[in-house]
Amino acid sequence: MNTANAAYDVERVRRDFPALQQQVYGRPLVYLDNAASAQKPAAVIDAIRGHYTDDYANVHRGLHYLSERASDAFEAARGKVRGFINAREDREIVFVRGTTEAINLVAASFGQAHLKAGDEILITELEHHSNIVPWQLLGERLGTVLKVAPVNDAGELRLDEFERMLGPRTRLVAVTHVSNALGSINPVARIVELAHARGARVLIDGAQAIPHAAVDVRSLDCDFYAFSGHKLYGPTGIGVLYGKAELLESMPPYQGGGEMIREVSFMRSTYADLPHKFEAGTPHIVGAIGLGAAIDYLQGVGLESVARHEEDLLAYATARLREVPGLRLVGTAADKAGIASFLLDGVHTHDVGTILDRHGVAVRAGHHCAMPLMTRLGLNGTTRASFALYNTRAEVDALLEAIQQVREMFR
Ligand SMILES: Cc1ncc(COP(=O)(O)O)c(C=O)c1O
């Protein structure tokens, strides 16, 4: 029984997710790999199916009936995203493939317009490879310098060090909102304040934050916010780059092609207005519509009660995991989202993951695309259980039982 959030009917929520109804290896599936990707509610699957069945056509080009319907649905999805993150205007919402593409877009386009050799980009030790490698590629092209603010042993950003490293040459701060490997929540509002006070722009990698808590880009005052649809109960291949309109206006196109132009001649071309300037080619039309349906779904359940439910699960899991002899929790930040990373004495994380899988418990094992963070913590990797709105305390119990089995096998 979920005492912290008694009104939250998790069993009802679970019934919305067809994939959760199955068994694996003869046991009920316990899906705890949500930080990698979340399962999809029937509402999203139905929206995708419905669009392909009835309304499908290319967007923005056709004058015909279906194309107009498809364009309306695609732009309506953009409006849903805008409302969801409280952006000021629809043109601040650029549809991309995912967080990775959003960050690469900023690196290439903001980089070209606003950065030069010797300018500094400040990230943290908590970053996913997607928020490290694009800045390294940019450094190779432009000669920009990548600086990395440290974390403490609990996996919390050292804000004092971060502030010290914000120098006169820092032009961009790029930080994760929530660490995918440890669950640590970064104090992003304070980070934005500190960075803006020094004249630096801020990109927030929201891949792990967006499914778990309300994000308000206007009150955060961040310059860019990036996230993926698939971690938000929506489809893969669709994601969002939010950018302040005046900043996006100041940046050149990322890719050239159809849709992003105003006029083309063999001599030169002029570009479309925002957001289309950054959406070259046929977009993932149905992906955007599916993402809109996911947002509707999540808002229907209520993000606040989802957040409370996941906090309760994390607290319960943390307390139970702490009781296991030989188990060490990795990442004990005071402010954490629903991610529990751990090590079992004498057992390789991959063996833990494989044995848990045979008990029907899906987790992730390894470096979680955060190799520099693992190196900082002196680890090769961890086993990671990550929670979503449909997980239950009983599933945490199943995880614990499976961990006991691992311990017995390796005794
Ligand atoms: C913090 C963080 N940033 C970026 C990404 C990359 O997201 P995607 O693979 O959807 O582009 C992930 C995915 O795990 C992530 O957790």
The ligand as a Tripos MOL2 file, in Angstrom:
@<TRIPOS>MOLECULE
LIG
   16    16     1     0     0
SMALL
NO_CHARGES

@<TRIPOS>ATOM
      1 C1         20.6630   12.4870  -19.0460 C.3       1 LIG1
      2 C2         20.5330   11.9930  -20.4540 C.ar      1 LIG1
      3 N1         20.8910   12.7760  -21.4730 N.ar      1 LIG1
      4 C3         20.7720   12.4010  -22.7480 C.ar      1 LIG1
      5 C4         20.2800   11.1720  -23.0830 C.ar      1 LIG1
      6 C5         20.1670   10.7960  -24.5230 C.3       1 LIG1
      7 O1         18.8380   10.6680  -24.8920 O.3       1 LIG1
      8 P1         18.4520   10.0850  -26.3330 P.3       1 LIG1
      9 O2         19.2320    8.8060  -26.4710 O.co2     1 LIG1
     10 O3         16.9910    9.8690  -26.2380 O.co2     1 LIG1
     11 O4         18.8590   11.0950  -27.3400 O.co2     1 LIG1
     12 C6         19.9000   10.2960  -22.0670 C.ar      1 LIG1
     13 C7         19.4170    8.9260  -22.3830 C.2       1 LIG1
     14 O5         19.6060    8.0060  -21.6320 O.2       1 LIG1
     15 C8         20.0230   10.7210  -20.7280 C.ar      1 LIG1
     16 O6         19.6680    9.9300  -19.7200 O.3       1 LIG1
@<TRIPOS>BOND
     1     1     2 1
     2     2     3 ar
     3     2    15 ar
     4     3     4 ar
     5     4     5 ar
     6     5     6 1
     7     5    12 ar
     8     6     7 1
     9     7     8 1
    10     8     9 2
    11     8    10 1
    12     8    11 1
    13    12    13 1
    14    12    15 ar
    15    13    14 2
    16    15    16 1
@<TRIPOS>SUBSTRUCTURE
     1 LIG1         1 GROUP 0 **** ****
